[in-house]
Amino acid sequence: MQYENFGKFINNKRTALNPKRTLNGFAFDVGLEPATLSRIENCKQGIKLTDVAKIAKGFNMKASELISEYETV
């Protein structure tokens, strides 16, 4: 399974769950720099497993659940 579009998946999930929630707000809530989250969502930067866990927590999920959801899309 390739993860080159994982960032776009994160962006789509974030905006679908709460369209009014900004990237900056979500990044602050999960403990990431907004610039880092932006680069991840735009597939300009790889993503560390620790960042996957932070993002998943922002979606009230485990990292493994977020990855599994991506793999089924």
C-alpha positions in Angstrom: 0.0 0.0 0.0 1.4 3.4 -1.0 0.9 6.3 1.4 1.7 9.1 -1.0 -1.9 10.5 -0.7 -2.2 10.0 3.0 -1.9 13.8 3.5 -4.9 14.4 1.2 -6.9 11.8 3.1 -6.1 13.6 6.3 -7.2 16.9 4.8 -10.4 15.5 3.4 -11.2 13.8 6.8 -10.5 17.0 8.8 -12.6 19.2 6.6 -15.5 16.7 6.3 -15.7 16.2 10.1 -15.9 20.0 10.8 -15.8 22.3 7.7 -15.5 25.4 9.9 -12.4 24.1 11.8 -9.3 25.6 10.4 -6.0 23.9 9.7 -4.4 26.2 12.3 -7.0 25.3 14.9 -6.7 21.6 14.3 -2.9 21.7 14.3 -2.9 23.6 17.6 -5.4 21.1 19.2 -3.2 18.1 18.2 0.1 19.6 19.0 1.6 20.1 15.5 2.9 23.3 13.9 0.4 24.6 11.3 3.1 24.7 8.7 4.0 21.0 9.4 0.3 20.0 9.1 0.0 22.0 5.9 3.0 20.3 4.3 1.7 16.9 5.3 -1.8 17.6 3.9 -0.3 18.9 0.7 2.0 15.9 0.4 5.1 18.0 0.5 6.4 16.3 3.6 6.5 12.7 4.9 4.7 12.0 8.1 6.2 10.5 11.2 4.3 7.8 13.1 4.2 10.1 16.1 2.4 12.7 14.0 0.0 10.1 12.7 -0.8 9.3 16.4 -1.4 13.0 17.2 -3.6 13.5 14.2 -5.6 10.3 14.9 -6.1 11.5 18.5 -7.6 14.7 17.0 -10.1 12.5 15.2 -10.8 10.5 18.4 -9.1 7.4 16.9 -6.0 5.3 17.4 -3.2 5.6 14.8 -3.9 2.1 13.6 -7.6 2.9 13.1 -6.7 6.0 11.0 -4.3 4.0 8.9 -6.8 1.2 8.4 -9.5 3.6 7.3 -7.1 5.1 4.8 -6.2 1.6 3.4 -9.9 0.8 2.9 -10.6 4.0 0.9 
